[in-house]
Amino acid sequence: MSKKIKLGDYNRLRIVKKVDFGLYLDGGDEGEILLPSRYVPEDAGIGDELDVFIYLDQEERLIATTETPLAKVGDFAYLEVKWVNEYGA
């Protein structure tokens, strides 16, 4: 049975590979998903499962984080605008 990734939400994923810049997690049909090293728990090892938030980076790649987001898909949140450009805020 393959696991369906919930983009913009938390997922429990298994660590499958360790690299210099982080860990790769088993994303099922989506392939391996990077958890950058700055978000890796100290005691994490191959085969462990982690609760991670999945989002798309600027290049539309799936990325994992252990940080808590300000809002998830479908949520409303009060956020401060940092800058405005021709594309929006």
C-alpha positions as CSV (number, residue, x, y, z in Angstrom):
1,M,0.0,0.0,0.0
2,S,1.4,3.4,-1.0
3,K,1.2,6.4,1.2
4,K,-0.5,9.6,0.0
5,I,1.3,12.8,1.0
6,K,-0.9,15.6,2.4
7,L,0.7,18.8,1.0
8,G,0.3,21.8,3.4
9,D,-0.3,19.4,6.4
10,Y,1.5,17.1,8.8
11,N,2.6,13.6,7.7
12,R,4.3,10.8,9.5
13,L,7.2,9.7,7.3
14,R,10.0,7.2,7.7
15,I,13.7,8.1,7.3
16,V,15.2,6.2,4.4
17,K,18.6,8.0,3.8
18,K,21.0,10.3,5.5
19,V,23.0,12.8,3.4
20,D,25.3,15.7,4.3
21,F,22.5,18.3,3.9
22,G,19.8,16.4,5.7
23,L,17.6,13.3,5.6
24,Y,15.4,11.8,2.9
25,L,12.0,10.6,4.0
26,D,9.8,8.0,2.3
27,G,7.2,10.0,0.4
28,G,5.5,6.9,-1.1
29,D,4.3,7.7,-4.7
30,E,6.0,11.1,-4.5
31,G,9.4,9.6,-4.0
32,E,11.9,10.7,-1.4
33,I,11.3,14.0,0.4
34,L,14.1,16.1,1.8
35,L,14.2,17.2,5.4
36,P,17.0,19.8,5.5
37,S,19.6,19.3,8.2
38,R,18.6,22.4,10.2
39,Y,15.3,20.7,10.9
40,V,16.7,17.2,11.7
41,P,16.2,16.1,15.4
42,E,19.5,15.1,17.0
43,D,18.4,11.5,17.8
44,A,16.9,10.8,14.3
45,G,18.1,7.6,12.6
46,I,17.4,5.5,9.5
47,G,14.0,3.7,9.9
48,D,12.6,6.2,12.5
49,E,9.3,7.9,11.7
50,L,9.0,11.7,12.1
51,D,6.0,14.0,12.1
52,V,6.8,16.6,9.5
53,F,5.0,19.4,7.7
54,I,5.2,19.1,3.9
55,Y,5.3,22.2,1.6
56,L,6.5,23.2,-1.8
57,D,9.8,25.2,-2.1
58,Q,10.4,28.0,-4.7
59,E,11.2,25.3,-7.3
60,E,8.0,23.4,-6.5
61,R,9.8,20.5,-4.8
62,L,8.3,18.8,-1.8
63,I,10.2,19.7,1.3
64,A,9.7,18.6,4.9
65,T,10.1,20.6,8.1
66,T,9.8,19.9,11.8
67,E,8.9,23.6,12.4
68,T,5.3,24.5,13.2
69,P,3.8,26.6,10.4
70,L,1.8,29.8,11.1
71,A,-1.1,28.2,9.2
72,K,-2.0,25.0,7.3
73,V,-4.0,24.6,4.1
74,G,-7.5,25.6,4.8
75,D,-6.6,27.7,7.9
76,F,-7.0,31.4,8.4
77,A,-4.2,33.3,10.1
78,Y,-3.4,37.0,10.8
79,L,0.0,37.7,9.2
80,E,2.1,40.8,8.8
81,V,3.0,42.0,5.2
82,K,6.8,42.4,4.9
83,W,6.9,43.9,1.4
84,V,4.7,44.5,-1.7
85,N,5.7,44.1,-5.3
86,E,4.0,43.9,-8.7
87,Y,2.9,40.3,-8.0
88,G,1.2,41.1,-4.6
89,A,2.1,41.1,-0.9
